[in-house]
């Protein structure tokens, strides 16, 4: 049987509580909320990499007794992008996200171009707004809410 997609893209079960997951031998999957959350960040970071964004690699850290790879914390609502082609349309050239960064996208028509993120950026937009972030550099925390750029 051939594999349709890599497991990082579609497989991250969350079935073990933190105490039981911490007892899992090193090198085996934890299948916990902690590892599930890290799997989402990894998948989203790798999707952005495949779309041309320079994304910082993971660092190893221990949470809830579990050693995990911590990628940039990247999350988006499905209304922003469901497919890879959606991501490609909304992410233009020259974007970078450092390992320590957090990016949250909550809006339909949000486009990133030339974004250099080394901090936290939370973007909230209503469905009518069109937000184009270009040639912006963030090194602190910034929250952008319901605005229109034309």
Backbone as a printed PyTorch tensor [residue, N CA C, xyz], in Angstrom:
tensor([[[  0.8480,  -1.1850,   0.0000],
         [  0.0000,   0.0000,   0.0000],
         [  0.8900,   1.2430,   0.0000]],

        [[  0.6230,   2.1550,  -0.9020],
         [  1.4270,   3.3690,  -0.9670],
         [  0.8510,   4.4460,  -0.0560]],

        [[  1.7210,   5.3300,   0.3700],
         [  1.3380,   6.4120,   1.2720],
         [  0.8940,   7.6110,   0.4420]],

        [[ -0.2650,   8.1750,   0.7330],
         [ -0.7990,   9.2920,  -0.0300],
         [ -0.0900,  10.5930,   0.3460]],

        [[  0.0620,  10.8550,   1.6430],
         [  0.7560,  12.0470,   2.1220],
         [  1.6940,  11.6480,   3.2590]],

        [[  2.6640,  12.5030,   3.5350],
         [  3.5470,  12.2560,   4.6740],
         [  2.7400,  12.2890,   5.9640]],

        [[  3.1640,  11.4950,   6.9390],
         [  2.3970,  11.4190,   8.1870],
         [  2.3600,  12.7470,   8.9380]],

        [[  3.3930,  13.6090,   8.8120],
         [  3.3720,  14.8900,   9.5100],
         [  2.1930,  15.7450,   9.0650]],

        [[  1.7030,  15.4960,   7.8590],
         [  0.6320,  16.3050,   7.2940],
         [ -0.7540,  15.8830,   7.7840]],

        [[ -0.9110,  14.6270,   8.1690],
         [ -2.2660,  14.1580,   8.4230],
         [ -2.4390,  13.2470,   9.6310]],

        [[ -1.3860,  13.0220,  10.4210],
         [ -1.5210,  12.0560,  11.5040],
         [ -0.9330,  12.6070,  12.7950]],

        [[ -1.7970,  12.9370,  13.7340],
         [ -1.3580,  13.4240,  15.0450],
         [ -2.4200,  13.0970,  16.0800]],

        [[ -2.5640,  11.8260,  16.4490],
         [ -3.6060,  11.4710,  17.4170],
         [ -3.3230,  12.0630,  18.7970]],

        [[ -4.3870,  12.3940,  19.4930],
         [ -4.3070,  12.9110,  20.8560],
         [ -5.1560,  11.9800,  21.7100]],

        [[ -4.4860,  11.0350,  22.3680],
         [ -5.2480,  10.0350,  23.1210],
         [ -4.6940,   9.7680,  24.5190]],

        [[ -3.4860,  10.2170,  24.8050],
         [ -2.8750,   9.9450,  26.1060],
         [ -2.8650,  11.1880,  26.9860]],

        [[ -3.1140,  10.9980,  28.2770],
         [ -3.0160,  12.1210,  29.2010],
         [ -1.5310,  12.4250,  29.4370]],

        [[ -1.2120,  13.6100,  29.9700],
         [  0.1910,  13.9950,  30.1340],
         [  1.0110,  13.0200,  30.9850]],

        [[  0.4070,  12.4860,  32.0350],
         [  1.1470,  11.5700,  32.9110],
         [  1.5420,  10.2880,  32.1710]],

        [[  0.6010,   9.7010,  31.4420],
         [  0.9000,   8.4860,  30.6870],
         [  1.8550,   8.7670,  29.5320]],

        [[  1.6760,   9.9090,  28.8760],
         [  2.5490,  10.2510,  27.7520],
         [  3.9910,  10.4270,  28.2150]],

        [[  4.1960,  10.9770,  29.4050],
         [  5.5550,  11.1840,  29.9220],
         [  6.2650,   9.8590,  30.1780]],

        [[  5.5250,   8.7600,  30.3030],
         [  6.1110,   7.4460,  30.5450],
         [  6.4810,   6.7100,  29.2480]],

        [[  6.0880,   7.2460,  28.1220],
         [  6.3790,   6.6020,  26.8370],
         [  7.8920,   6.6500,  26.6030]],

        [[  8.4970,   5.5260,  26.2130],
         [  9.9440,   5.5110,  25.9710],
         [ 10.3560,   6.5230,  24.9000]],

        [[ 11.4970,   7.1510,  25.1220],
         [ 12.0100,   8.1590,  24.1940],
         [ 12.1200,   7.5630,  22.7920]],

        [[ 11.7160,   8.3490,  21.8090],
         [ 11.7550,   7.9010,  20.4300],
         [ 10.4240,   7.3840,  19.9180]],

        [[  9.5050,   7.0830,  20.8280],
         [  8.1660,   6.6410,  20.4390],
         [  7.2120,   7.8280,  20.4920]],

        [[  6.1470,   7.8010,  19.6920],
         [  5.2080,   8.9280,  19.7080],
         [  4.4310,   9.0110,  21.0230]],

        [[  4.2350,  10.2390,  21.5010],
         [  3.5300,  10.4600,  22.7630],
         [  2.0130,  10.3970,  22.6040]],

        [[  1.5000,  10.8050,  21.4740],
         [  0.0620,  10.8410,  21.2130],
         [ -0.7000,  11.5650,  22.3320]],

        [[ -0.2210,  12.7460,  22.6800],
         [ -0.8250,  13.5380,  23.7570],
         [ -1.2470,  14.9010,  23.2120]],

        [[ -1.9180,  15.6660,  24.0390],
         [ -2.2900,  17.0240,  23.6330],
         [ -1.0460,  17.8520,  23.3370]],

        [[  0.0020,  17.6510,  24.1200],
         [  1.2470,  18.3860,  23.9090],
         [  1.8350,  18.0570,  22.5430]],

        [[  1.9890,  16.7810,  22.2370],
         [  2.5740,  16.3990,  20.9500],
         [  1.6310,  16.7300,  19.7960]],

        [[  0.3210,  16.6670,  20.0350],
         [ -0.6400,  17.0370,  19.0010],
         [ -0.5580,  18.5050,  18.6340]],

        [[ -0.4140,  19.3560,  19.6460],
         [ -0.2740,  20.7900,  19.3850],
         [  1.0100,  21.0660,  18.6130]],

        [[  2.0970,  20.4370,  19.0280],
         [  3.3690,  20.6300,  18.3290],
         [  3.2900,  20.1240,  16.8830]],

        [[  2.5100,  19.0730,  16.6480],
         [  2.3430,  18.5360,  15.2980],
         [  1.6300,  19.5380,  14.3850]],

        [[  0.6630,  20.2720,  14.9340],
         [ -0.0300,  21.3000,  14.1420],
         [  0.9440,  22.3990,  13.7460]],

        [[  1.7560,  22.8560,  14.7080],
         [  2.7380,  23.9010,  14.4060],
         [  3.7310,  23.4180,  13.3490]],

        [[  4.1730,  22.1770,  13.4700],
         [  5.1100,  21.6120,  12.4940],
         [  4.4710,  21.5630,  11.1100]],

        [[  3.2720,  21.0270,  11.0270],
         [  2.5930,  20.9100,   9.7350],
         [  2.4120,  22.2860,   9.0870]],

        [[  1.9250,  23.2610,   9.8460],
         [  1.7130,  24.5940,   9.2870],
         [  3.0240,  25.2510,   8.8840]],

        [[  4.0730,  25.0560,   9.6780],
         [  5.3880,  25.6100,   9.3270],
         [  5.9130,  24.9770,   8.0430]],

        [[  5.7690,  23.6640,   7.9120],
         [  6.2430,  22.9770,   6.7100],
         [  5.4150,  23.3500,   5.4820]],

        [[  4.1250,  23.5560,   5.6570],
         [  3.2880,  24.0150,   4.5430],
         [  3.7640,  25.3830,   4.0750]],

        [[  4.0350,  26.2970,   5.0220],
         [  4.5320,  27.6210,   4.6430],
         [  5.8960,  27.5210,   3.9700]],

        [[  6.7640,  26.6270,   4.4450],
         [  8.0620,  26.4100,   3.7910],
         [  7.8730,  25.9770,   2.3460]],

        [[  6.9770,  25.0320,   2.1270],
         [  6.7200,  24.5390,   0.7710],
         [  6.1330,  25.6450,  -0.1130]],

        [[  5.4900,  26.6290,   0.5160],
         [  4.9290,  27.7620,  -0.2190],
         [  5.9630,  28.8590,  -0.4570]],

        [[  7.1830,  28.6780,   0.0510],
         [  8.2540,  29.6280,  -0.2040],
         [  8.6430,  30.5280,   0.9500]],

        [[  8.0310,  30.3640,   2.1000],
         [  8.3770,  31.1730,   3.2720],
         [  9.6150,  30.5830,   3.9410]],

        [[ 10.5370,  31.4450,   4.3540],
         [ 11.6790,  30.9790,   5.1390],
         [ 11.1920,  30.8270,   6.5790]],

        [[ 11.1340,  29.5860,   7.0440],
         [ 10.6190,  29.2950,   8.3810],
         [ 11.7360,  28.6850,   9.2120]],

        [[ 11.9360,  29.2320,  10.4020],
         [ 12.9490,  28.7000,  11.3030],
         [ 12.6710,  27.2530,  11.6610]],

        [[ 13.7350,  26.5000,  11.8540],
         [ 13.6040,  25.0840,  12.2140],
         [ 13.2380,  24.9070,  13.6730]],

        [[ 12.9910,  23.6820,  14.0660],
         [ 12.5410,  23.4160,  15.4310],
         [ 13.6680,  23.4460,  16.4500]],

        [[ 13.2970,  23.6630,  17.6790],
         [ 14.1820,  23.5010,  18.8240],
         [ 13.5380,  22.4760,  19.7470]],

        [[ 14.3530,  21.6870,  20.4090],
         [ 13.8370,  20.6690,  21.3180],
         [ 13.5880,  21.2870,  22.6860]],

        [[ 12.4280,  20.9610,  23.2700],
         [ 12.0690,  21.4450,  24.6020],
         [ 11.2550,  20.3520,  25.2960]],

        [[ 11.1240,  20.4750,  26.6120],
         [ 10.3460,  19.5050,  27.3810],
         [  9.1260,  20.2050,  27.9640]],

        [[  7.9450,  19.6610,  27.6380],
         [  6.6780,  20.1390,  28.1810],
         [  5.9300,  18.9370,  28.7260]],

        [[  5.3950,  19.0420,  29.9180],
         [  4.6290,  17.9530,  30.5340],
         [  5.4210,  16.6440,  30.5420]],

        [[  6.7350,  16.7490,  30.7310],
         [  7.5740,  15.5600,  30.7750],
         [  7.8270,  14.9110,  29.4260]],

        [[  7.4820,  15.5990,  28.3380],
         [  7.6430,  15.0730,  26.9930],
         [  8.6320,  15.9280,  26.2100]],

        [[  9.6230,  15.2800,  25.6400],
         [ 10.5860,  15.9920,  24.8090],
         [ 10.0030,  16.1230,  23.4030]],

        [[  9.7970,  17.3600,  22.9660],
         [  9.1590,  17.6120,  21.6810],
         [  9.9490,  18.6330,  20.8720]],

        [[  9.7670,  18.5930,  19.5570],
         [ 10.3270,  19.6160,  18.6790],
         [  9.3480,  20.7750,  18.6240]],

        [[  9.8420,  21.9650,  18.9280],
         [  9.0010,  23.1590,  18.9420],
         [  9.3170,  23.9860,  17.6970]],

        [[  8.3540,  24.0270,  16.8040],
         [  8.4430,  24.8330,  15.5820],
         [  7.8470,  26.2040,  15.8710]],

        [[  7.9960,  27.1660,  14.9480],
         [  7.2770,  28.4270,  15.1350],
         [  5.7930,  28.1430,  15.3290]],

        [[  5.1680,  28.8590,  16.2220],
         [  3.7610,  28.6450,  16.5120],
         [  2.9340,  29.3340,  15.4330]],

        [[  2.5380,  28.5650,  14.4330],
         [  1.7830,  29.0860,  13.2910],
         [  0.4230,  28.4000,  13.2600]],

        [[ -0.6290,  29.2180,  13.2520],
         [ -1.9930,  28.6750,  13.2000],
         [ -2.8590,  29.5940,  12.3480]],

        [[ -3.7880,  28.9900,  11.6180],
         [ -4.7440,  29.7830,  10.8610],
         [ -6.0950,  29.1040,  10.8480]],

        [[ -7.1230,  29.9310,  10.6900],
         [ -8.4870,  29.4200,  10.5800],
         [ -8.6850,  28.8640,   9.1700]],

        [[ -9.5430,  27.8590,   9.0250],
         [ -9.8030,  27.3130,   7.6910],
         [-10.3360,  28.3500,   6.6970]],

        [[-10.9760,  29.4170,   7.1820],
         [-11.4570,  30.4290,   6.2370],
         [-10.2940,  31.1530,   5.5510]],

        [[ -9.0810,  31.0940,   6.1230],
         [ -7.9140,  31.6770,   5.4600],
         [ -7.4070,  30.7490,   4.3710]],

        [[ -7.2130,  29.4830,   4.7160],
         [ -6.6890,  28.5360,   3.7260],
         [ -7.0580,  27.1180,   4.1400]],

        [[ -7.5820,  26.3730,   3.1950],
         [ -7.8910,  24.9680,   3.4210],
         [ -6.9320,  24.0900,   2.6300]],

        [[ -6.5900,  24.5240,   1.4340],
         [ -5.7160,  23.7370,   0.5640],
         [ -4.3630,  24.4230,   0.4160]],

        [[ -3.4030,  23.6590,  -0.0920],
         [ -2.0760,  24.2290,  -0.3310],
         [ -2.1510,  25.3490,  -1.3670]],

        [[ -2.9950,  25.2040,  -2.3630],
         [ -3.1090,  26.2690,  -3.3700],
         [ -3.6560,  27.5510,  -2.7440]],

        [[ -4.5250,  27.4410,  -1.7310],
         [ -4.9980,  28.6290,  -1.0050],
         [ -3.8180,  29.3400,  -0.3370]],

        [[ -2.9600,  28.5630,   0.3090],
         [ -1.7960,  29.1480,   0.9820],
         [ -0.8910,  29.8220,  -0.0430]],

        [[ -0.5980,  29.1470,  -1.1440],
         [  0.2780,  29.7050,  -2.1890],
         [ -0.2490,  31.0290,  -2.7270]],

        [[ -1.5600,  31.1610,  -2.8540],
         [ -2.1600,  32.3990,  -3.3650],
         [ -2.0110,  33.5480,  -2.3740]],

        [[ -1.9340,  33.2250,  -1.0890],
         [ -1.9720,  34.2640,  -0.0600],
         [ -0.6150,  34.5860,   0.5510]],

        [[  0.3970,  33.7940,   0.1950],
         [  1.7460,  34.0310,   0.6960],
         [  2.6370,  34.3430,  -0.5060]],

        [[  3.1570,  35.5430,  -0.5280],
         [  3.9920,  35.9650,  -1.6460],
         [  5.4620,  35.8720,  -1.2530]],

        [[  6.3110,  36.2950,  -2.1300],
         [  7.7500,  36.1610,  -1.9260],
         [  8.2860,  37.0450,  -0.8020]],

        [[  9.4460,  36.6390,  -0.2950],
         [ 10.1600,  37.4510,   0.6720],
         [  9.6830,  37.3620,   2.1020]],

        [[  8.9150,  36.3450,   2.4680],
         [  8.4270,  36.2180,   3.8380],
         [  9.3460,  35.3310,   4.6640]],

        [[  9.5000,  35.6770,   5.9400],
         [ 10.2820,  34.8390,   6.8500],
         [  9.6540,  34.8730,   8.2400]],

        [[  9.7960,  33.7380,   8.9260],
         [  9.2670,  33.5850,  10.2810],
         [ 10.3440,  32.8980,  11.1040]],

        [[ 10.7850,  33.5270,  12.1890],
         [ 11.8380,  32.9450,  13.0240],
         [ 11.2790,  31.8180,  13.8910]],

        [[ 12.1640,  31.0240,  14.4350],
         [ 11.7700,  29.8900,  15.2640],
         [ 10.9800,  30.3360,  16.4880]],

        [[ 11.2980,  31.4620,  17.0630],
         [ 10.6460,  31.9030,  18.2920],
         [  9.3070,  32.6060,  18.0600]],

        [[  8.8790,  32.6860,  16.8180],
         [  7.7010,  33.4780,  16.4660],
         [  6.3850,  32.7430,  16.6290]],

        [[  5.3340,  33.5610,  16.7400],
         [  3.9500,  33.0960,  16.7460],
         [  3.1880,  33.9020,  15.7040]],

        [[  2.4820,  33.1970,  14.8180],
         [  1.6580,  33.8340,  13.8040],
         [  0.2760,  33.2010,  13.8430]],

        [[ -0.7470,  34.0280,  14.0510],
         [ -2.1280,  33.5520,  14.0600],
         [ -2.8950,  34.3620,  13.0210]],

        [[ -3.5310,  33.6540,  12.0820],
         [ -4.2790,  34.3090,  11.0090],
         [ -5.7490,  33.9240,  11.1400]],

        [[ -6.5910,  34.9410,  11.3170],
         [ -8.0250,  34.7310,  11.4590],
         [ -8.7430,  35.7110,  10.5450]],

        [[ -8.9310,  35.3190,   9.3170],
         [ -9.6080,  36.1530,   8.3440],
         [ -9.4930,  35.5340,   6.9710]],

        [[-10.4080,  35.8770,   6.0990],
         [-10.4690,  35.2500,   4.7840],
         [ -9.4840,  35.8540,   3.7900]],

        [[ -9.4410,  37.1510,   3.6850],
         [ -8.6690,  37.8270,   2.6450],
         [ -7.4060,  38.4780,   3.2000]],

        [[ -6.5480,  37.6760,   3.7950],
         [ -5.2960,  38.1640,   4.3680],
         [ -4.1580,  37.6530,   3.5020]],

        [[ -3.2970,  38.5660,   3.0560],
         [ -2.1900,  38.2250,   2.1750],
         [ -0.8890,  38.6820,   2.8120]],

        [[  0.1250,  37.8470,   2.7300],
         [  1.4340,  38.1680,   3.3080],
         [  2.4500,  38.3200,   2.1850]],

        [[  3.1570,  39.4410,   2.1990],
         [  4.1990,  39.6810,   1.2070],
         [  5.3410,  40.4340,   1.8790]],

        [[  6.5270,  39.8580,   1.8430],
         [  7.6870,  40.5080,   2.4320],
         [  7.6390,  40.5940,   3.9490]],

        [[  6.8590,  39.7510,   4.5860],
         [  6.7340,  39.7720,   6.0410],
         [  7.9710,  39.1650,   6.6900]],

        [[  8.5680,  39.8720,   7.6230],
         [  9.6970,  39.3670,   8.4070],
         [  9.2530,  39.3530,   9.8680]],

        [[  8.9600,  38.1570,  10.3670],
         [  8.3960,  38.0380,  11.7080],
         [  9.3930,  37.4030,  12.6610]],

        [[  9.7030,  38.1240,  13.7310],
         [ 10.5450,  37.6180,  14.8040],
         [  9.9070,  38.0520,  16.1210]],

        [[  8.7050,  37.5870,  16.3470],
         [  7.9150,  37.9660,  17.5060],
         [  6.5480,  37.3400,  17.3670]],

        [[  5.5170,  38.0870,  17.7280],
         [  4.1450,  37.5870,  17.6830],
         [  3.2970,  38.5110,  16.8310]],

        [[  2.5510,  37.9170,  15.8880],
         [  1.6220,  38.6830,  15.0600],
         [  0.2890,  37.9610,  15.0290]],

        [[ -0.7520,  38.6240,  15.5510],
         [ -2.1100,  38.0980,  15.5320],
         [ -2.9130,  38.9610,  14.5700]],

        [[ -3.4770,  38.3490,  13.5310],
         [ -4.2400,  39.0990,  12.5360],
         [ -5.6860,  38.6250,  12.5870]],

        [[ -6.5910,  39.5390,  12.9200],
         [ -8.0260,  39.2720,  12.9340],
         [ -8.6800,  40.2040,  11.9410]],

        [[ -9.4690,  39.6410,  11.0430],
         [-10.1110,  40.4500,  10.0280],
         [-11.4990,  39.9180,   9.7430]],

        [[-12.4460,  40.8310,   9.4780],
         [-13.7620,  40.3570,   9.0620],
         [-13.6670,  39.8720,   7.6190]],

        [[-14.6710,  39.1710,   7.1560],
         [-14.6100,  38.5560,   5.8340],
         [-14.6500,  39.5600,   4.6880]],

        [[-15.1070,  40.7780,   4.9410],
         [-15.1710,  41.7800,   3.8880],
         [-13.8360,  42.5050,   3.7050]],

        [[-13.0250,  42.5430,   4.7510],
         [-11.7600,  43.2780,   4.6780],
         [-10.7430,  42.5120,   3.8500]],

        [[ -9.9070,  43.2560,   3.1470],
         [ -8.7780,  42.6590,   2.4440],
         [ -7.5220,  43.2290,   3.0700]],

        [[ -6.6930,  42.3600,   3.6340],
         [ -5.5070,  42.7820,   4.3590],
         [ -4.2700,  42.3020,   3.6150]],

        [[ -3.4220,  43.2280,   3.2170],
         [ -2.1820,  42.8770,   2.5530],
         [ -1.0420,  43.3890,   3.4250]],

        [[ -0.2590,  42.4770,   3.9590],
         [  0.8830,  42.8390,   4.7910],
         [  2.1310,  42.6730,   3.9440]],

        [[  2.7520,  43.7950,   3.5970],
         [  3.9370,  43.6970,   2.7610],
         [  5.0570,  44.5530,   3.3220]],

        [[  6.2430,  44.0140,   3.1580],
         [  7.4640,  44.6770,   3.6140],
         [  7.3540,  45.1520,   5.0540]],

        [[  6.8100,  44.2950,   5.9040],
         [  6.6650,  44.6080,   7.3130],
         [  7.6160,  43.7430,   8.1280]],

        [[  8.1800,  44.3350,   9.1540],
         [  9.0760,  43.6050,  10.0410],
         [  8.5700,  43.7530,  11.4660]],

        [[  8.3230,  42.6230,  12.1170],
         [  7.8300,  42.6280,  13.4870],
         [  8.8160,  41.9080,  14.3840]],

        [[  9.2130,  42.5600,  15.4690],
         [ 10.1000,  41.9130,  16.4380],
         [  9.4790,  41.9000,  17.8290]],

        [[  8.2850,  42.3850,  17.9480],
         [  7.5870,  42.3970,  19.2260],
         [  6.2280,  41.7250,  19.0380]],

        [[  5.2690,  42.0800,  19.8770],
         [  3.9220,  41.5390,  19.7590],
         [  3.0160,  42.5950,  19.1480]],

        [[  2.2410,  42.1870,  18.1450],
         [  1.3250,  43.1020,  17.4930],
         [  0.0340,  42.3500,  17.1840]],

        [[ -1.0770,  42.9870,  17.4670],
         [ -2.3930,  42.4190,  17.1630],
         [ -3.1190,  43.3790,  16.2460]],

        [[ -3.4710,  42.9040,  15.0550],
         [ -4.1950,  43.7130,  14.0790],
         [ -5.6070,  43.1750,  13.9700]],

        [[ -6.5980,  44.0670,  14.0860],
         [ -7.9860,  43.6070,  14.1130],
         [ -8.8620,  44.3820,  13.1460]],

        [[ -9.6500,  43.6580,  12.3600],
         [-10.7170,  44.1830,  11.4900],
         [-10.3930,  45.5170,  10.8540]],

        [[ -9.5450,  45.4880,   9.8810],
         [ -9.1770,  46.6950,   9.1600],
         [ -9.1560,  46.3790,   7.6880]],

        [[ -9.1080,  47.4440,   6.8720],
         [ -9.0980,  47.2540,   5.4280],
         [ -7.8840,  47.9690,   4.8520]],

        [[ -7.0750,  47.2390,   4.0830],
         [ -5.9970,  47.8200,   3.2830],
         [ -6.3950,  47.6730,   1.8270]],

        [[ -6.2300,  48.6690,   1.0660],
         [ -6.5320,  48.5940,  -0.3760],
         [ -5.3190,  49.0140,  -1.1600]]])
